[in-house]
Amino acid sequence: MFFLVLVSLASVLAQSAAQSSGPPTPTILSPPGQPSSTGTIGGFEIVGNSLVSAQQMFLGTLDKVFILDKAENNVPQIDGHPAWASEYALSANTARTMNAITNTFCAGGTVLGNGTWINIGGNSAVTFGGNKVDDDSGNGPYDDPDGGKSIRTLVPCDDGSCDWVDVQPMTSPTVVPNSVSGVPVPDLLPLSLTIIIRETLQDGTAIIIGGCNNGGYVNDIGQDNPTYEFYPSTGGPITSPFLSDNLPINLYPLTFLLPSGRLLMQANRATIMLDPKTHKEYQLDDMPDAVRAYPASAGNLMLPLTPANNWTATILFCGGSDNDDWSQDWDIASFPASTSCVRITPDKNQSYTKDDPMLEGRGMTNLVSLPDGRVLCVNGAKTGTAGYGNMSWSIGESYADNPVLTPAIYDPAKPAGSRWSRDGLNASTIPRMYHSSAILLPDGAVLIAGSNPNSDVNVGPKINQRGLLSALGYGGPAFDVQLDADDLGGDAHNAANATVVIIRTGFSTHGMNMGQRFLQLDSTYTAYEANNTATLHVSQVPPNPAILAPGPALLFVVVNGVPSVGVQVMIGSGTIGKQATSAIGELPASSFVSATSTGGGEAQDQGGNNGASPRMAIGHTTRTTWTWTRTYTWRTDAFRFRIIITSHRLFSDFSTARTFHGTYAPSTSINHPHALLLRIVT
Ligand SMILES: [Cu+2]
């Protein structure tokens, strides 16, 4: 039966591919193996230098992270000028410069349904000190044309050959380089955006929202751009009353695609749902306790979409600033950040509910979905906000102070009152405040980088060393995943604690991971007591592309909270456009085959390398399935998450202005079983 299911799956997938909007025929993925990094468990590890400061960052392939800075006087050069983009190789901990061409200062980004990443907007041409130059074409010394109207595209690669392509919005129609489908881009509209946000929509296109003409700490009516439009373009910008009503805090509105197909949008104290087709805006309740959007910059995240909650979206907001005076004539840097956390489930209820407050006030934090469903809260500051400038009260140039060095964990599965902890988490030695970023990696580590509350870099020694099937469709037949005795810790009963999750790690910037999403696939199991193996029967993605927009994502199998190494899978057709959906295939009921029954051992026959080599095998050379065989250290070390730190530009001015630098010693290393462990190797 197992084999027959697979045959029918392959044929269904092939048929769908022929319709151009169904999933492509999946190929079999290479085994991801064990995490290649080793080290002391218990904290942070400084792994390398990102060359440019990671104001914006995303995982483009399993091995390559792409980083964007703003145009500034970085030491690494490209094409005769300082670089403000780089690629970081996770396997080698090396980086290469890339050429982003125009000024990427405070741009936004996301991944499209065909796997192409876009980076949109930016700031004017600048020279030393971040000062604007009159000539929009830039020229020396930075050679950084105005990026305000830029659309940059990148098709991530692993061979060092890819680079950003600036699609000039004001020229004749251009074709986006696209390794998948060659989507032609219609006439591009003149965008006048400095700060934008995006979310990938259910057809794999992107929405580009808001912004301003010149930048600044907050927006103002003289430069506001209260519109949104789509990429690829579907016509002229559409004016949003929500954006124009919420000056000055309408930059980087916190935006999430909901399973209903509407968008939750939050800025200043207001909340709406936007129907991107009819352009109608629906008012929801005001945001309690704090301003959450930039520059208050609260942590924000869609909680896991799971079979248990019927893939219903709940958005979590934590921290920010309970301030309404956005003038800069008072000491913003000392104003305490909020501890408040609230949730909203906008497709069901227009009101917020209070959630457990954070362990300390925090602004500019990143909330990162982990494969076990918990959320890592990292980076940020206890006082002040995002932004920088030369004020009498600013810390160096920073508008924030008192960095929070210790991460925390939020567990949505725990009862109210007990969701926050930091059991087993050590402190970092490196502040991560404005323009820092954090993303989940395939091996369960979290990459943390950036932090640069300065207008420019002074050249000199100031850069501190700081630190299964390949495709899934929307509905269709279930598929099987094999777990061997090692995966199950020698006990087939653990099959009941196995989940299969898809995480889109997102585009990280300004305390947001744009497009980040956690979706648990429905699954059941057949467990075999005779040899302690099991088969997981796993559904495809629910037949609603608004639950998880098309495009690449990571897939993890998690047993008792221990994740596999993630593999990259394409969700949907691999092209931009309407996605095919079909009814979800039925799953067999979970069952436990006792040792005295016949039929045990089937799973092990499907297994990968059951020998001495501790590797997980995903995929099988003779069949279209995923087999997972893995010896894990999890029986002794429950979790092996790492936080990796890449280069961090910091506070060169800052440390002289305020000597908090040396006062943050790393806390003692711990090795606590059944806790989330971070490694420190410094
Ligand atoms: Cu910024």
Boltz pocket constraint, residues with backbone or C-beta under 6 A from the ligand:
constraints:
  - pocket:
      binder: B
      contacts: [[A, 105], [A, 106], [A, 435], [A, 510]]
      max_distance: 6.0
